[in-house]
Amino acid sequence: MTVAALRVVEHNATYYRRTWRGSVVLTFLSPVLFLAAMGLGLGGMIDRAAPGVLSGVSYAAFLAPGLLAAQAMNTGTFESTYPIMSRILWRRTYHAVLATPLSVRDLLVGELAWISLRLLMMAAAFLAVMLLFGVVRSPLVVLAVPAAVLTGLAFAACVTAFTATQTNDSGFSSLFRFVITPLFLFSGTFFPIERLPELLRPVAYLTPLYHGVSLTRGLSLGTLDPTGAAIDAAVLAAYAVGGAIAARITLGRALVK
C-alpha cells in the first residue's frame, strides 16, 4: 500500500473516531442475538428433534461460522454502498481528494484497505462471541478471521464497482433484495447446500458467500479439507481482484471527466 492510499485510510479512521460507539455496540449485539435466537433457541429444537443430523455437531456450532461469513458479506456490502456513494455524489469528498496528488487508484486501494480493517474488527468481535457461546470446535478458528475478511472484501470490491455506476441510491434496494438476501438464505449459512434442489446447487457453488461459509465452517469445526479450502480461498480472491479491477474502471469514469 502506498503512502497516498494510507492517507485515505487515515481520513476514514479520523471520521470513524466520532461514530465508533454505535457501530461497536451493533458489532457485538448482532452475533449475540443471532446465536441466542437461531443457534440456541431454534438450534435446541433441531438438536432434540434430529440428533446427529449434522454429523454429531450441534446446530449452534454449525450455524456460528456461517453467520460469521454472512456478517462479513453484510459489512463489506454496506461499507461499499452508501459511504462510497456519499463520497462520490453527496459530499463529493473524492473530487476534493483528486484535486491533490492522489489518484483514483490510491482512493480505491485506501477504501478497500479501510473496509478490510472494518471487517477485521467485526470478525474479531464475532469470534469473541463464538468463544463466549462455546460453539468453537477447533483452534484453527483463529484463521476464520482472515477468511471472513477475504469474504467481505470479495463483496466490497464488486459492490464498489457497482456503486460507482449509480446516480442515486435506488439501485441499492434491488441489490440487497435480489442479491444479498438470497445469498444470506441459500448459500449454506443455515443449512447444508446438499439440502437445496439439485438444479440450484451449481448456482450456490458459484457464489462467494458459499465459499466464505465453507472456509470459515471448516476452520471452526476442524473439518477443513486442504484442497477444498484452497479452492474456496482462490474463488474469494478472484472475486476480490476482479471486483477491484472493475471498481478501478467505474470509479475512474465517475470521477474523471
Helices and strands as residue ranges (DSSP letters): H 3-16, H 20-34, I 35-42, H 43-49, H 59-79, H 82-85, I 86-90, H 93-97, H 104-133, G 139-143, H 144-163, H 170-175, I 176-180, H 181-186, G 193-195, H 201-206, H 208-221, H 226-255
